[in-house]
Amino acid sequence: MAAHPNVERTERGFRAFVERDAATIAELLREDIVWTIPGRNLLADTYEGRDAALGALGKSVQLTAGTYTTELLHVLADDERVVAIYRARGSREGRELDLRQALVARVDDGRWVEVHALPFDQHAFDAFWS
């Protein structure tokens, strides 16, 4: 049985992030996307628009001198939603990040229109990105 198209798109998007392929990631995001990162840290905000969302992803790489990466563990999807569980790792200012996160996305016509990036350990996430 073939995977749902939104599973395949999500897998492609995560591969593109690891490969630093912003053009492929941009194809996955609708121009008016709203991407929310919770917490009290340098990345916490609601990013409105594709350029802002791509900027936030780029900032995560910049702040870690390129060490921030993700490993996709599980994806569930239907025509309207995607839930991806992934492992996030990186180094920053003598601190190490290694935690699981969930990415919950609302999808419209194969593109992400609303994303919530949710760390399983908000305290550790905030400590790393602060």
KEKE-3310 file (N, C-alpha, C; in steps of 0.2 Angstrom, whole numbers, plus 5000, padded with zeros to 4 digits):
npx = (5004:5003:5010:5002:5000:5003:5011:5022:5026:5030:5040:5049:5051:5057:5069:5074:5077:5088:5097:5098:5091:5082:5073:5066:5059:5052:5043:5034:5027:5013:5011:5005:5008:5007:5017:5021:5031:5033:5036:5049:5061:5075:5069:5056:5040:5027:5027:5023:5019:5028:5042:5045:5044:5053:5064:5065:5068:5080:5087:5088:5098:5108:5110:5116:5128:5127:5125:5112:5100:5088:5079:5068:5055:5042:5027:5011:4997:4983:4971:4970:4978:4994:5005:5020:5033:5049:5067:5077:5092:5107:5121:5126:5134:5141:5131:5120:5108:5096:5082:5065:5052:5036:5028:5015:5004:4992:4985:4983:4978:4989:4999:5008:4999:4997:5007:5013:5026:5031:5040:5044:5050:5048:5055:5069:5071:5069:5080:5090:5089:5089)
npy = (4994:5011:5025:5039:5054:5066:5061:5057:5070:5076:5068:5071:5085:5085:5078:5087:5098:5093:5092:5105:5111:5124:5127:5116:5114:5126:5124:5115:5123:5134:5151:5159:5154:5150:5148:5142:5143:5138:5144:5152:5158:5161:5157:5156:5161:5167:5165:5173:5169:5163:5167:5171:5159:5151:5159:5157:5143:5144:5152:5143:5135:5143:5149:5138:5135:5127:5115:5110:5098:5086:5071:5061:5052:5046:5048:5053:5055:5063:5070:5083:5085:5083:5074:5074:5066:5069:5068:5080:5088:5096:5108:5122:5135:5128:5120:5106:5099:5087:5080:5074:5080:5086:5090:5098:5100:5109:5105:5111:5108:5100:5108:5115:5125:5129:5127:5120:5118:5107:5104:5090:5092:5106:5114:5110:5113:5127:5131:5127:5135:5148)
npz = (5000:4996:5003:5010:5001:5008:5018:5011:5006:5018:5022:5012:5014:5027:5023:5015:5024:5031:5021:5018:5009:5004:4994:4991:5003:5003:4993:5000:5008:5010:5004:5013:5025:5043:5056:5071:5085:5101:5118:5128:5121:5109:5097:5099:5093:5082:5066:5052:5035:5021:5019:5032:5039:5033:5036:5050:5051:5045:5055:5065:5061:5059:5072:5078:5072:5060:5065:5069:5067:5061:5063:5056:5063:5064:5054:5053:5043:5034:5022:5027:5038:5046:5056:5063:5071:5078:5080:5087:5085:5091:5093:5104:5109:5119:5124:5122:5112:5112:5108:5107:5096:5091:5076:5070:5058:5048:5032:5016:5000:4998:5003:5018:5029:5042:5056:5070:5080:5092:5106:5116:5128:5135:5144:5142:5129:5129:5137:5129:5117:5122)
capx = (5000:5007:5010:4998:5004:5006:5017:5028:5028:5033:5047:5053:5053:5062:5076:5077:5080:5094:5101:5098:5087:5077:5069:5061:5055:5047:5037:5029:5024:5009:5014:5003:5008:5008:5022:5022:5036:5031:5041:5053:5068:5076:5065:5049:5036:5023:5030:5018:5022:5033:5048:5046:5044:5060:5069:5065:5072:5087:5089:5090:5104:5113:5112:5120:5133:5125:5124:5105:5097:5082:5078:5061:5054:5035:5023:5004:4994:4977:4971:4970:4983:5001:5008:5027:5037:5056:5072:5080:5099:5112:5126:5125:5137:5143:5125:5118:5101:5094:5075:5060:5047:5031:5026:5008:5002:4986:4987:4978:4980:4996:5004:5006:4996:4998:5011:5015:5032:5030:5045:5042:5052:5049:5061:5076:5070:5070:5086:5095:5088:5089)
capy = (5000:5017:5030:5045:5060:5071:5058:5058:5077:5077:5065:5075:5091:5083:5077:5094:5102:5090:5093:5112:5113:5128:5128:5111:5116:5132:5120:5112:5129:5139:5157:5163:5149:5153:5143:5144:5139:5140:5145:5158:5157:5165:5155:5157:5166:5165:5167:5173:5170:5158:5169:5171:5153:5149:5162:5154:5137:5146:5154:5137:5132:5149:5149:5132:5135:5122:5108:5108:5093:5082:5064:5060:5045:5044:5053:5051:5061:5062:5075:5089:5086:5080:5074:5071:5065:5069:5069:5086:5088:5102:5111:5129:5139:5123:5116:5100:5097:5080:5079:5073:5085:5085:5095:5097:5104:5109:5105:5113:5106:5097:5112:5116:5132:5131:5123:5120:5114:5106:5100:5086:5094:5113:5117:5109:5117:5134:5132:5127:5141:5155)
capz = (5000:4995:5008:5009:4998:5013:5022:5006:5006:5024:5022:5007:5018:5032:5020:5012:5029:5033:5016:5018:5002:5005:4988:4992:5009:5001:4989:5004:5012:5007:5005:5019:5031:5050:5059:5078:5090:5108:5123:5130:5119:5103:5091:5100:5090:5077:5060:5047:5028:5019:5020:5039:5042:5031:5041:5057:5050:5044:5061:5069:5058:5060:5079:5080:5067:5056:5069:5071:5062:5063:5061:5056:5066:5062:5051:5052:5038:5030:5017:5030:5044:5047:5063:5062:5077:5075:5085:5085:5089:5089:5098:5104:5115:5124:5126:5118:5111:5109:5111:5102:5095:5086:5071:5069:5052:5044:5025:5011:4993:4998:5006:5025:5030:5049:5059:5077:5082:5099:5109:5121:5134:5133:5148:5139:5122:5130:5139:5123:5112:5126)
cpx = (5004:5005:5005:5002:5007:5011:5023:5030:5032:5040:5052:5055:5058:5069:5079:5080:5087:5099:5102:5096:5081:5071:5064:5057:5050:5041:5032:5025:5019:5012:5011:5003:5009:5011:5023:5027:5035:5037:5044:5060:5069:5072:5058:5045:5031:5025:5025:5021:5027:5040:5050:5048:5051:5065:5070:5069:5079:5091:5092:5096:5110:5115:5116:5126:5133:5124:5117:5103:5091:5082:5071:5060:5047:5031:5016:5001:4987:4977:4971:4975:4989:5003:5015:5030:5045:5061:5076:5087:5103:5116:5125:5128:5138:5137:5123:5111:5100:5087:5070:5055:5042:5030:5019:5006:4995:4988:4981:4981:4987:5001:5002:5004:4996:5002:5013:5020:5032:5035:5042:5044:5053:5054:5068:5076:5072:5077:5091:5095:5088:5096)
cpy = (5006:5022:5036:5050:5065:5068:5058:5065:5078:5074:5069:5081:5090:5082:5083:5098:5099:5091:5101:5115:5117:5128:5122:5112:5121:5129:5117:5117:5133:5146:5161:5158:5153:5147:5146:5139:5142:5141:5152:5157:5161:5163:5156:5163:5163:5169:5167:5174:5165:5160:5169:5164:5150:5152:5159:5147:5139:5148:5149:5134:5137:5149:5143:5130:5129:5115:5106:5104:5090:5075:5062:5053:5042:5050:5049:5057:5058:5068:5082:5090:5081:5080:5071:5071:5064:5070:5075:5086:5094:5104:5118:5131:5134:5119:5111:5100:5091:5078:5077:5079:5083:5091:5093:5102:5103:5109:5107:5112:5104:5102:5114:5124:5134:5125:5125:5116:5113:5102:5096:5088:5102:5116:5116:5113:5124:5135:5131:5133:5148:5157)
cpz = (5000:5001:5006:5006:5003:5018:5017:5006:5012:5024:5017:5010:5023:5029:5017:5018:5031:5027:5014:5011:5003:5000:4989:4997:5007:4997:4994:5008:5008:5008:5011:5025:5038:5054:5066:5082:5097:5112:5124:5128:5112:5097:5092:5097:5085:5071:5054:5040:5027:5021:5028:5042:5039:5035:5047:5056:5049:5050:5065:5067:5060:5067:5082:5075:5063:5059:5070:5065:5065:5060:5062:5058:5064:5059:5050:5048:5035:5025:5021:5036:5043:5054:5062:5069:5075:5081:5082:5089:5086:5095:5098:5110:5121:5127:5120:5118:5109:5112:5105:5102:5091:5082:5069:5064:5049:5037:5021:5004:4993:5001:5014:5025:5037:5052:5066:5078:5089:5102:5115:5128:5133:5137:5144:5132:5124:5133:5134:5119:5116:5126)
residu = (MET:ALA:ALA:HIS:PRO:ASN:VAL:GLU:ARG:THR:GLU:ARG:GLY:PHE:ARG:ALA:PHE:VAL:GLU:ARG:ASP:ALA:ALA:THR:ILE:ALA:GLU:LEU:LEU:ARG:GLU:ASP:ILE:VAL:TRP:THR:ILE:PRO:GLY:ARG:ASN:LEU:LEU:ALA:ASP:THR:TYR:GLU:GLY:ARG:ASP:ALA:ALA:LEU:GLY:ALA:LEU:GLY:LYS:SER:VAL:GLN:LEU:THR:ALA:GLY:THR:TYR:THR:THR:GLU:LEU:LEU:HIS:VAL:LEU:ALA:ASP:ASP:GLU:ARG:VAL:VAL:ALA:ILE:TYR:ARG:ALA:ARG:GLY:SER:ARG:GLU:GLY:ARG:GLU:LEU:ASP:LEU:ARG:GLN:ALA:LEU:VAL:ALA:ARG:VAL:ASP:ASP:GLY:ARG:TRP:VAL:GLU:VAL:HIS:ALA:LEU:PRO:PHE:ASP:GLN:HIS:ALA:PHE:ASP:ALA:PHE:TRP:SER)
# end
